[in-house]
Amino acid sequence: METKPLHKIPRETLEHLLSGIPFFKVVRQQDLKQFELLLQASRVVSYLPGEVVLQKGETGNWLYFLLKGKLAVYVDQALKGDLINYVTPGEVFGDLAQLMGQARTATVIADSGAKESMVLALDFNVFGPLNSVSPISRQTKLAYYRNTAHNLRWKLEVYRSQHLHHELANKHRQIKLYVGPKDTYEELASLYQQSQSLALLLLEWNKEFGVLSADVLTQTNASLMSSPGSHQLG
């Protein structure tokens, strides 16, 4: 494991890596100062094959984004428990534990199939209380929780498509979308509550069926997008 100060990574290279992460891409487009604040609260860590990125049972305030490489997710100890998923570039991980305020639910290691895996770790403490607007603005928090709620609803919709008659199949659709004024604290609070409720449901699904793999998400994405009414997720 090697921690790399951001100033030692060529700016063009860093921005190219971050362009594959929807949250950072949106923040950079809407507010460069906020983008810089997020970078100041971040660090880049490189891992060699087999090195542990996250350990099940650990706690912490770091939120992770994979920039390069591939990570393997194990239900228990690395290389001993069941391999349940892979993390691919552009994906966020560690977000469920952060959102729910609980310990990590799986062990994540750098996969042997990648020469080097590069992770951006963001100290979530920089966000502060939900109702604060400094140093992280409401717009930036809205961007994060809009993205989070969307991703969670999508994963739950994928589970639903595979298990239409399961008792959990339609529960996420009962979690109401926000319909009030945009860009307000009310919208932010609603997105935060939605995200927590959706995360709780996703943890229930994961416990029963295992984490959705990247291949399943890609295949089901294509299937859902080609079906009538596919744009309505809730």
N, C-alpha and C positions, 0 to 999 in steps of 0.2 A: 504494500500500500504506500502510495506517495501523494502527499497533499501538494497541490500546485497553486501558488499565489496567482490570482487572476491577471496581475500586471505582467506576469512572465509568459502568458499565452498571447500570441499575436491577436490584436483586436479583431481583425478580419476573420481569423479562425474561430474565435470565441463567438462572434455574432452569427457566423454560419452555423455553428453547432446549436446555438440557442434558437435559430429560426425554425428548427424542427419541433419546438415545444410551443404549443398554442398559447399558453398563458404568457410566456415571455414575449412572444411575437406580438400579441395584442398590446401589452404594456409599452413595448418599444414604439409602437405606432401611435399610441395616444399620449404618452408623456415620457420624454427621454430622461427627465430628472428622476422619475419614479423607477425607471429601468435601471439607472445608475445606483439608486438606493438599494434595490434588490441585489445587485451585483456586490455591493459593499457588504451585504449580510450573507454572502455566499462563499463557498470554496469549491474548488474542483479537486476531486480525488481520483487517482488512477489505481486500478487493481490488476494484479496478475492472475492468471487462471487458478481457481481454487481458493483465492482469498475471500474471507467473509466480509460482506458489505453490511448486512444487518443480521443480528442474532435474535432468534425467537426469545421472548421474555424480557428483552431490553426495553428501556424507556428512554425518551429523549425528545428534543424539540426540532429535530432536523426533518425536513421534507426533501425528497430525493427525485432527481430527474436523470434518466440515462441519456448521455450525450453520444456515446460511441461504445460499440462492443455488444455484449450479450450477458445477461445475468440469469442464473437458475434459481428457482424458488422451491424450497423444500418445506414440507409440513412440520418437520421437527429439526433434527440435527443435519447439517450439510453432509451429503453423500450417504447418509444412513436412513433417514426417513424417506417418504415417498416424494419423488419429483413431481410437483403439481403444475408448474408453469414456467414460462420464460418471460423476461422483461426485455423489450427491444427498444432501440433508440427513439427518443421522443416521448416515451412513457414516463408517467409519474408513479412513484411507489413510496410506501410508508405513509400515504395520505390517510388511510382508514384509521390507523392507530392514532395519528395526530388529530384527526377530526373527532374521534370518540374519546380521546384522552386516556388511552389504554396502552398496555405493553404490546410490542410487536408480536404478530400472530404467526409469523413464519421466519425461516432463515433464508437469507439471500446471499448467494456467492457468485463470484465472477466465473462464467462458464468456461470450460476447457476449450471450447470451439473458437474463442476469441483471444487473440494475442494480448490485447489490452482492453480493459473496459474503463470508460471514463464517466464519472458521475458528478453532477452538480448538486451540492448539498446546500439548501437554503435554511437558515436559522429562522424558524417560524415565529420566534419571539418578536421579530421586527414588526410583525403585523399589529401587535398590541391588542387592547380590548376591541371588540367589534365596533363599538360606537366612536372610537377615536379616529381622527383624520390626519394624525401626524405621528411618525414620519410617513407612514403608508396611507395614501389617500383613499377616500371612499371609492373612487373610480377603479383604483387598482384592486381593492378588495372585491368589488363587484365583478371585475374581470376574473378573479380567481374563483369565486364561488359560482359564477355562471358556468365556467368551464367544469368545475367539480360536479355540480348538479347534473349538467348535460352528460358527462362521462358516466356517472353512476346510473342515470336513467337508461343510458344506452346498454350498459352491461346487464342491467336487470331485464331489459327488453330481449336481449339475446337469450338469457335463461328462460324467459317466458316462451320464446319461440321453440325452444327444445322440450319444454315440459308444460304444455298448454293446460293440462288438467291438474297440475300440482296446486296445493292450497295456497302457495305463495305467488302463483302466476300473475295475479292481477293487483296485488297489494300496492305495488309502486304506482299504479295508475290512480289509486285512491289518494295519493299524496298530491294535493292541489298545487298547480302552477300559480305563480304570482301574476295578478292582473291589474295591480294599481299603478300609480305614477312611476315612471322609470327613473333610474339614477338617484333614488332616494334611500334614506336609511331603512325605510319600510321594506323596500325591495331587498336590500342587503340582509336584513334580519330574516326575511322569508326564505331567501336562498340558503342561508346558513341552517335554518331549521329543516328545510327540505333535504339538504346534504346530509345532515345527521340522521334523519329518518331513512333516507335511501341507503346510507352506509350500513345502518343496522340491518336492513333487509338483505343487503349484499352479503354481509357476514353470515346471515342465516343460510343463504343459498350456498355460500362457499363451504360452510360446515357440512352440508348435506351432500354436495356434489363435487367439491373441489373447485379450485380457482379456474376460471375460464382461460383457455390457452389462447395465444395470439392467433393460431391457425383457425380456431373456432370463431373468434371474433371477426376475422377477415372474411371467412366463408359466409357467416351469417349476415354480416354487413351487406355483402353483395346480394344475398337472397332477400333481405328485408327491403333494400333500396329498390329492388326490381318489382316488388309487390305493390298492389294498390293501397293507397293510404299510408305508405311507409314513412311519410314525413311526420306522422303523428305518434309521438312516443308516450303520451300521457294525457 
